[in-house]
Amino acid sequence: MGFARGWHTVRAEPRVRELPFEAVALLGEGKLSEAIKSLRQTEGLSRREARRRIDAHFARDPMLRVQIETRQRERRRSLFFWFLLVDLTIVAGFVYWFWFHH
């Protein structure tokens, strides 16, 4: 039983191995850059190699990429809304100042 003599342990290519739970959880939350940082810290990888591992993960689960892109779009839309609100408040302050103080 077991392996024949001379056989060595087969190791999976790093890009094929599963990602650590923390990186997967961060990807699920749409936090791509944080997932890369987490993977770099836990596995001691370079930025390029961590990105390759995450891209390989996306290749195995294409819907995850769609979910992340959707969440990033929602964040940008929310950020745009807040910038617009601040701009409108500033403009309203200027209009009030020039309308009632001159």
KEKE-392135 format. One record per residue (C-alpha): residue number from 1; x, y negated, z; residue in one letter; chain. Coordinates in pm, 1 decimal. Example, Ala and Ser with C-alpha at 12.3 -4.5 7.8 and 13.67 -1.06 7.14 Angstrom:
! KEKE-392135
    k      east     north        up  r  c
    1    1230.0     450.0     780.0  a  A
    2    1367.0     106.0     714.0  s  A
***
This chain:
! KEKE-392135
    k      east     north        up  r  c
    1       0.0       0.0       0.0  m  A
    2     105.7    -359.0     -41.2  g  A
    3     334.9    -518.6    -290.3  f  A
    4     593.7    -335.6    -492.9  a  A
    5     954.9    -395.7    -401.3  r  A
    6    1103.9    -703.7    -559.0  g  A
    7     778.3    -895.2    -580.5  w  A
    8     784.9   -1236.1    -425.9  h  A
    9     507.9   -1430.1    -265.4  t  A
   10     303.1   -1610.3    -525.9  v  A
   11     254.6   -1976.0    -445.2  r  A
   12      -4.0   -2201.3    -596.7  a  A
   13     117.0   -2501.4    -790.2  e  A
   14      81.7   -2809.9    -564.5  p  A
   15    -170.2   -2974.3    -796.8  r  A
   16    -395.2   -2665.5    -772.6  v  A
   17    -393.1   -2635.8    -392.6  r  A
   18    -692.4   -2766.6    -206.5  e  A
   19    -670.4   -3111.9     -55.7  l  A
   20    -665.6   -3156.0     323.2  p  A
   21   -1005.8   -3210.8     482.9  f  A
   22    -932.0   -3574.5     571.1  e  A
   23    -847.4   -3662.2     209.0  a  A
   24   -1161.4   -3487.0      82.5  v  A
   25   -1374.4   -3671.2     340.5  a  A
   26   -1225.4   -4005.8     237.5  l  A
   27   -1292.6   -3926.5    -127.8  l  A
   28   -1650.9   -3840.6     -35.3  g  A
   29   -1683.0   -4187.5     116.6  e  A
   30   -1548.4   -4344.0    -202.7  g  A
   31   -1217.6   -4450.3     -44.5  k  A
   32    -971.3   -4346.7    -312.1  l  A
   33    -671.9   -4550.6    -196.8  s  A
   34    -715.4   -4435.3     163.8  e  A
   35    -733.7   -4073.4      43.9  a  A
   36    -404.8   -4118.4    -142.1  i  A
   37    -243.5   -4269.0     169.2  k  A
   38    -373.6   -3984.7     386.0  s  A
   39    -246.7   -3722.4     142.9  l  A
   40      94.9   -3888.9     127.8  r  A
   41     120.5   -3892.0     507.5  q  A
   42       0.6   -3537.5     571.4  t  A
   43     187.1   -3368.8     285.6  e  A
   44     488.7   -3599.5     250.8  g  A
   45     424.5   -3665.7    -118.3  l  A
   46     517.8   -3956.6    -340.5  s  A
   47     240.4   -4186.5    -454.6  r  A
   48     252.8   -4042.3    -805.2  r  A
   49     234.1   -3681.7    -684.7  e  A
   50     -52.8   -3759.7    -443.7  a  A
   51    -241.6   -3924.2    -730.1  r  A
   52    -181.8   -3616.1    -947.2  r  A
   53    -321.2   -3391.4    -674.6  r  A
   54    -631.2   -3607.7    -644.5  i  A
   55    -675.0   -3617.6   -1023.1  d  A
   56    -651.6   -3236.6   -1026.7  a  A
   57    -919.8   -3230.4    -756.2  h  A
   58   -1138.5   -3452.7    -974.4  f  A
   59   -1081.7   -3219.4   -1268.3  a  A
   60   -1223.2   -2933.0   -1060.1  r  A
   61   -1515.0   -3146.4    -935.5  d  A
   62   -1607.0   -3407.5   -1201.6  p  A
   63   -1920.3   -3518.5   -1017.2  m  A
   64   -1702.6   -3642.9    -731.5  l  A
   65   -1538.0   -3893.9    -968.4  r  A
   66   -1882.2   -4015.8   -1078.0  v  A
   67   -1988.9   -4056.4    -714.4  q  A
   68   -1673.9   -4253.9    -630.7  i  A
   69   -1714.8   -4482.1    -932.0  e  A
   70   -2078.3   -4543.2    -834.7  t  A
   71   -1982.1   -4635.9    -477.4  r  A
   72   -1705.3   -4865.2    -600.1  q  A
   73   -1953.9   -5040.7    -830.4  r  A
   74   -2194.6   -5083.9    -537.8  e  A
   75   -1917.4   -5235.3    -325.5  r  A
   76   -1820.4   -5477.7    -601.8  r  A
   77   -2183.7   -5576.6    -647.4  r  A
   78   -2219.3   -5637.5    -273.3  s  A
   79   -1898.5   -5840.3    -266.0  l  A
   80   -2019.3   -6046.8    -561.5  f  A
   81   -2347.9   -6112.3    -380.8  f  A
   82   -2166.3   -6243.5     -70.6  w  A
   83   -1937.1   -6467.5    -276.7  f  A
   84   -2241.7   -6603.4    -456.8  l  A
   85   -2418.1   -6670.7    -127.5  l  A
   86   -2115.4   -6855.9      12.6  v  A
   87   -2081.3   -7060.2    -308.3  d  A
   88   -2448.9   -7156.3    -302.7  l  A
   89   -2418.6   -7262.2      62.1  t  A
   90   -2118.8   -7482.9     -21.3  i  A
   91   -2298.6   -7639.1    -318.1  v  A
   92   -2608.8   -7700.4    -104.8  a  A
   93   -2387.1   -7872.4     154.9  g  A
   94   -2236.3   -8099.1    -110.7  f  A
   95   -2574.9   -8182.8    -256.1  v  A
   96   -2710.8   -8262.5      88.0  y  A
   97   -2406.8   -8476.3     170.8  w  A
   98   -2416.2   -8681.4    -148.4  f  A
   99   -2796.9   -8706.0    -165.6  w  A
  100   -2861.3   -8821.2     189.0  f  A
  101   -2539.4   -8999.8     282.6  h  A
  102   -2496.1   -9233.2     -13.7  h  A
***
